[in-house]
């Protein structure tokens, strides 16, 4: 298992569009991909409803956990996507 903490930079947090992109990417991997958020809540990164239910806002810290045969690649891809704004421009 590998894990990493990251701060969400998207101005609107993980609303439907970035949550959908996160899930769309996560399902491409065989590994279990989850994240822990405030108050030790845990969300399944492969479920849009689970991600939206976490109510992640801009500035929130989340910790991603990947476990499986492609865990390193999965974690690196997810973290890269978040660092790059999940397809959203911060100026929007």
N, CA, C and O of each residue as an XYZ file, in Angstrom:
368
protein
N       0.844     -1.185      0.000
C       0.000      0.000      0.000
C       0.882      1.239      0.000
O       1.899      1.299      0.692
N       0.471      2.230     -0.794
C       1.158      3.516     -0.833
C       0.142      4.608     -0.529
O      -1.050      4.450     -0.791
N       0.619      5.711      0.023
C      -0.299      6.799      0.340
C       0.423      8.138      0.272
O       1.647      8.212      0.371
N      -0.368      9.193      0.099
C       0.185     10.546      0.055
C      -0.906     11.550      0.388
O      -2.053     11.409     -0.034
N      -0.524     12.571      1.158
C      -1.439     13.674      1.473
C      -1.271     14.777      0.443
O      -0.179     15.012     -0.073
N      -2.387     15.453      0.155
C      -2.359     16.565     -0.797
C      -3.462     17.553     -0.444
O      -4.506     17.179      0.091
N      -3.211     18.812     -0.753
C      -4.206     19.877     -0.544
C      -4.964     20.074     -1.854
O      -4.352     20.190     -2.916
N      -6.283     20.112     -1.782
C      -7.116     20.341     -2.961
C      -7.065     21.823     -3.314
O      -7.376     22.678     -2.484
N      -6.668     22.125     -4.560
C      -6.483     23.507     -5.007
C      -7.643     24.034     -5.844
O      -7.745     25.243     -6.052
N      -8.515     23.160     -6.327
C      -9.620     23.602     -7.172
C     -10.468     24.631     -6.432
O     -10.900     24.371     -5.309
N     -10.715     25.787     -7.033
C     -11.480     26.849     -6.364
C     -12.847     26.387     -5.853
O     -13.315     26.863     -4.819
N     -13.481     25.472     -6.566
C     -14.799     24.986     -6.150
C     -14.736     23.619     -5.477
O     -15.771     22.987     -5.266
N     -13.537     23.160     -5.139
C     -13.396     21.860     -4.503
C     -13.667     20.729     -5.488
O     -13.534     20.898     -6.700
N     -14.047     19.586     -4.954
C     -14.340     18.430     -5.813
C     -15.830     18.373     -6.121
O     -16.546     17.505     -5.623
N     -16.289     19.315     -6.951
C     -17.681     19.290     -7.399
C     -17.801     18.274     -8.535
O     -16.847     17.537     -8.786
N     -18.910     18.212     -9.211
C     -19.209     17.122    -10.146
C     -18.165     16.911    -11.242
O     -17.746     15.776    -11.469
N     -17.744     17.949    -11.911
C     -16.807     17.777    -13.034
C     -15.459     17.206    -12.585
O     -15.034     16.190    -13.136
N     -14.761     17.812    -11.605
C     -13.490     17.225    -11.183
C     -13.664     15.876    -10.482
O     -12.799     15.008    -10.591
N     -14.764     15.698     -9.772
C     -15.018     14.400     -9.131
C     -15.195     13.316    -10.197
O     -14.694     12.202    -10.045
N     -15.910     13.648    -11.274
C     -16.105     12.702    -12.371
C     -14.787     12.345    -13.042
O     -14.555     11.184    -13.380
N     -13.928     13.334    -13.236
C     -12.620     13.081    -13.844
C     -11.755     12.211    -12.935
O     -11.065     11.306    -13.404
N     -11.796     12.488    -11.642
C     -11.054     11.682    -10.673
C     -11.515     10.225    -10.730
O     -10.692      9.312    -10.790
N     -12.818     10.013    -10.711
C     -13.370      8.660    -10.746
C     -13.069      7.963    -12.071
O     -12.710      6.786    -12.092
N     -13.215      8.687    -13.163
C     -12.946      8.133    -14.490
C     -11.503      7.636    -14.581
O     -11.232      6.603    -15.193
N     -10.599      8.368    -13.978
C      -9.190      7.970    -13.970
C      -8.963      6.793    -13.023
O      -8.265      5.840    -13.369
N      -9.545      6.861    -11.844
C      -9.335      5.811    -10.831
C      -9.804      4.441    -11.315
O      -9.159      3.435    -11.020
N     -10.905      4.383    -12.046
C     -11.424      3.078    -12.478
C     -10.525      2.393    -13.502
O     -10.683      1.199    -13.759
N      -9.588      3.126    -14.088
C      -8.662      2.512    -15.043
C      -7.626      1.624    -14.357
O      -6.958      0.824    -15.012
N      -7.495      1.765    -13.048
C      -6.505      0.996    -12.297
C      -7.145     -0.176    -11.573
O      -8.305     -0.117    -11.164
N      -6.366     -1.243    -11.422
C      -6.845     -2.429    -10.716
C      -6.816     -2.239     -9.203
O      -7.565     -2.892     -8.476
N      -5.956     -1.350     -8.735
C      -5.794     -1.121     -7.297
C      -7.047     -0.530     -6.664
O      -7.845      0.139     -7.322
N      -7.198     -0.792     -5.379
C      -8.211     -0.131     -4.569
C      -7.685      1.279     -4.312
O      -6.561      1.438     -3.837
N      -8.475      2.294     -4.614
C      -8.047      3.686     -4.435
C      -9.086      4.399     -3.572
O     -10.236      4.576     -3.974
N      -8.656      4.799     -2.390
C      -9.540      5.513     -1.471
C      -8.834      6.779     -1.002
O      -7.634      6.952     -1.218
N      -9.592      7.658     -0.358
C      -8.947      8.798      0.287
C      -9.623      9.094      1.613
O     -10.827      8.906      1.784
N      -8.810      9.561      2.538
C      -9.286      9.956      3.866
C      -9.377     11.471      3.885
O      -8.483     12.162      3.397
N     -10.460     11.982      4.451
C     -10.675     13.424      4.544
C     -11.042     13.785      5.963
O     -10.990     12.934      6.851
N     -11.414     15.037      6.196
C     -11.665     15.538      7.550
C     -12.446     14.558      8.413
O     -13.309     13.826      7.928
N     -12.126     14.561      9.691
C     -12.782     13.702     10.684
C     -12.696     12.218     10.339
O     -13.596     11.449     10.673
N     -11.619     11.817      9.672
C     -11.339     10.420      9.335
C     -12.393      9.757      8.450
O     -12.544      8.536      8.473
N     -13.121     10.556      7.672
C     -14.034      9.983      6.694
C     -13.215      9.329      5.586
O     -12.101      9.764      5.294
N     -13.763      8.287      4.973
C     -13.074      7.597      3.880
C     -14.010      7.527      2.680
O     -15.188      7.194      2.812
N     -13.463      7.850      1.497
C     -14.245      7.814      0.261
C     -13.581      6.887     -0.746
O     -12.357      6.769     -0.795
N     -14.413      6.234     -1.547
C     -13.953      5.382     -2.633
C     -13.737      6.263     -3.857
O     -14.684      6.864     -4.366
N     -12.498      6.341     -4.332
C     -12.180      7.217     -5.461
C     -12.775      6.750     -6.778
O     -12.734      7.482     -7.767
N     -13.327      5.543     -6.808
C     -13.929      5.018     -8.036
C     -15.439      5.246     -8.087
O     -16.104      4.820     -9.031
N     -15.976      5.918     -7.068
C     -17.414      6.182     -6.985
C     -17.675      7.684     -6.936
O     -17.263      8.357     -5.991
N     -18.356      8.207     -7.949
C     -18.665      9.635     -7.986
C     -19.481     10.035     -6.756
O     -19.224     11.080     -6.158
N     -20.453      9.219     -6.376
C     -21.281      9.551     -5.209
C     -20.456      9.587     -3.930
O     -20.685     10.434     -3.066
N     -19.504      8.677     -3.804
C     -18.633      8.654     -2.629
C     -17.755      9.903     -2.589
O     -17.597     10.516     -1.533
N     -17.188     10.281     -3.725
C     -16.336     11.474     -3.797
C     -17.155     12.730     -3.512
O     -16.734     13.574     -2.720
N     -18.319     12.864     -4.147
C     -19.172     14.031     -3.909
C     -19.645     14.089     -2.459
O     -19.746     15.168     -1.876
N     -19.931     12.936     -1.884
C     -20.401     12.857     -0.501
C     -19.367     13.317      0.513
O     -19.714     13.665      1.642
N     -18.100     13.320      0.118
C     -17.034     13.772      1.015
C     -17.041     15.290      1.175
O     -16.447     15.816      2.116
N     -17.713     16.000      0.257
C     -17.838     17.468      0.311
C     -16.480     18.159      0.457
O     -16.301     19.009      1.330
N     -15.532     17.792     -0.396
C     -14.185     18.351     -0.341
C     -14.179     19.765     -0.930
O     -14.628     19.989     -2.054
N     -13.667     20.697     -0.156
C     -13.597     22.103     -0.554
C     -12.151     22.498     -0.874
O     -11.211     21.780     -0.533
N     -11.991     23.629     -1.521
C     -10.668     24.184     -1.800
C      -9.926     24.375     -0.474
O     -10.472     24.934      0.478
N      -8.697     23.911     -0.427
C      -7.883     24.041      0.776
C      -7.945     22.843      1.707
O      -7.154     22.753      2.646
N      -8.870     21.922      1.467
C      -8.959     20.715      2.299
C      -7.786     19.789      2.017
O      -7.343     19.667      0.875
N      -7.285     19.138      3.059
C      -6.233     18.137      2.896
C      -6.876     16.761      2.829
O      -7.712     16.415      3.663
N      -6.485     15.989      1.841
C      -6.941     14.605      1.729
C      -5.720     13.703      1.619
O      -4.662     14.127      1.154
N      -5.875     12.466      2.047
C      -4.788     11.490      1.955
C      -5.262     10.320      1.115
O      -6.207      9.622      1.482
N      -4.598     10.108     -0.018
C      -4.943      9.018     -0.916
C      -4.210      7.751     -0.537
O      -3.041      7.786     -0.153
N      -4.908      6.623     -0.647
C      -4.347      5.303     -0.380
C      -4.599      4.428     -1.602
O      -5.729      4.334     -2.080
N      -3.563      3.796     -2.099
C      -3.686      2.883     -3.232
C      -3.100      1.541     -2.824
O      -2.002      1.469     -2.273
N      -3.846      0.484     -3.102
C      -3.385     -0.851     -2.742
C      -3.715     -1.821     -3.868
O      -4.878     -2.016     -4.221
N      -2.657     -2.431     -4.431
C      -2.855     -3.390     -5.506
C      -1.647     -3.439     -6.417
O      -0.619     -2.814     -6.153
N      -1.790     -4.193     -7.493
C      -0.647     -4.434     -8.372
C      -0.129     -3.202     -9.094
O       1.046     -3.158     -9.458
N      -0.971     -2.205     -9.309
C      -0.538     -0.983     -9.993
C      -0.624      0.238     -9.073
O      -0.868      1.355     -9.529
N      -0.419      0.009     -7.773
C      -0.613      1.057     -6.766
C       0.278      2.281     -6.962
O      -0.193      3.408     -6.804
N       1.540      2.090     -7.299
C       2.456      3.227     -7.484
C       1.997      4.114     -8.647
O       1.924      5.336     -8.518
N       1.691      3.484     -9.773
C       1.235      4.232    -10.947
C      -0.086      4.944    -10.656
O      -0.282      6.095    -11.048
N      -0.980      4.251     -9.969
C      -2.279      4.838     -9.635
C      -2.105      6.077     -8.760
O      -2.694      7.121     -9.039
N      -1.304      5.967     -7.711
C      -1.101      7.100     -6.805
C      -0.447      8.269     -7.542
O      -0.886      9.412     -7.406
N       0.590      7.990     -8.314
C       1.268      9.063     -9.047
C       0.331      9.761    -10.021
O       0.371     10.985    -10.144
N      -0.506      9.007    -10.710
C      -1.448      9.586    -11.672
C      -2.475     10.463    -10.977
O      -2.736     11.582    -11.420
N      -3.057      9.973     -9.901
C      -4.080     10.729     -9.162
C      -3.485     12.013     -8.583
O      -4.079     13.084     -8.711
N      -2.328     11.912     -7.954
C      -1.688     13.089     -7.355
C      -1.351     14.114     -8.439
O      -1.574     15.310     -8.248
N      -0.818     13.657     -9.571
C      -0.512     14.561    -10.688
C      -1.755     15.292    -11.167
O      -1.718     16.498    -11.410
N      -2.850     14.565    -11.301
C      -4.106     15.178    -11.761
C      -4.564     16.271    -10.797
O      -4.983     17.348    -11.221
N      -4.482     15.986     -9.517
C      -4.922     16.966     -8.518
C      -4.006     18.188     -8.534
O      -4.477     19.323     -8.470
N      -2.697     17.951     -8.619
C      -1.749     19.070     -8.668
C      -1.976     19.946     -9.898
O      -1.676     21.139     -9.877
N      -2.505     19.356    -10.964
C      -2.770     20.092    -12.207
C      -4.212     20.603    -12.305
O      -4.638     21.044    -13.372
N      -4.960     20.547    -11.208
C      -6.287     21.156    -11.149
C      -7.448     20.298    -11.643
O      -8.554     20.810    -11.812
N      -7.226     19.020    -11.876
C      -8.309     18.127    -12.311
C      -9.090     18.688    -13.497
O     -10.319     18.641    -13.531
N      -8.351     19.216    -14.458
C      -8.977     19.702    -15.682
C      -9.619     21.070    -15.581
O     -10.307     21.502    -16.505
N      -9.401     21.762    -14.460
C      -9.979     23.087    -14.298
C      -8.881     24.122    -14.164
O      -7.831     23.869    -13.573
N      -9.140     25.278    -14.717
C      -8.208     26.387    -14.619
C      -8.553     27.193    -13.376
O      -9.713     27.543    -13.164
N      -7.562     27.485    -12.564
C      -7.805     28.240    -11.312
C      -8.323     29.644    -11.574
O      -8.863     30.274    -10.665
N      -8.173     30.153    -12.797
C      -8.636     31.500    -13.128
C     -10.108     31.558    -13.495
O     -10.655     32.644    -13.690
N     -10.768     30.385    -13.593
C     -12.178     30.355    -14.010
C     -13.075     30.888    -12.922
O     -14.292     30.938    -13.095
